[in-house]
Amino acid sequence: MISECSSGHICFGKVDLSSYTMRDCGRPTVIISPIDIQWFYKINESGLCINRKDLHMIIEDQNMPQNVKKTILRIFPHLEARKY
């Protein structure tokens, strides 16, 4: 599941993300996609949070699997307009 809070924190996790945000944020989140990206659990077993403005780093990371990048681009199509 993928959620976002009003501060622009994007969270990828397996649990109900209505309150799962970046450390010390505490703002409620809205689910933006039911898609679950399993690969992020290799980084942290409960999931991953990232600032919306830093999402491009997932796409630019050469170590990130292509299927993860494709999924991120489907959910956040605005990233595709950038040059990688």
N, C-alpha and C positions, 0 to 999 in steps of 0.2 A: 504494500500500500504506500502511496506517496501523498504527503500532505504539505501544507505551507501555512505559516503564520503571517500576521500582518507586517512583521518586520522583514519578510522576504527570506525566511529560513525554510529550505526545502528538506523534508525528512523522508527517508526511505526506511521502512521497518515492517516487521511482521505483525505487530500488535496494533490495537486501536490507537491511532496517532492523534486523537483529538486533544491530547495534552502532552504528547511527546515532541519536544522542541529542543533546540540547542541548549546547552547548559546555561543556566541562569536567565533564560528567556521567560518561560512560564506563560506566554501568550497562547490563547486557544488557536487551534489549527483547523483548516478546512481540507478535506480529502480532495485531491485533484486527480487522482488516478487509483484504481484498484489493483493496478499491475504491481507485482512483487518481483524485484530484481534480486535474485538469490545471491549473486556474486558479492554484493555489499556486505553480506554477513561474514565474509572472509576477513573483512577489515574490523568489524565489530559485530558480535553475535546478536545484538539487539537492533542493529541498523546503522544508518549514517545520516548525519545532518550536514547541510552545506548551504552557504549563502547563495541566493538566486544569482547574484552577479558573478559567482564563481563556478556556475554550472559548466561553463566552457572548458574548465580544467579537466573535467571528466572526458570530454571529447578529445582534447589535446593530449591526454596522457597516452603515451605509446604502449604502456603496459596494460591498459584497459582492454578487455576482450571486445572484439567487434560487435558481438551480439548485445553487449551492454550499451555501447555507443549508439547502435541502431534503435534500441528501445528508448534511450534518453532523447534522441532526435525525434522519435514519433510523439513523445509526450511534450517535448519542448521544441516545436518546429522553428522557433525564432533563432535557435542556435545554428541551424543549417546555413543561414545567411552569412555566417562568419567564415573567414578563410582559415583552414587548418593545415 
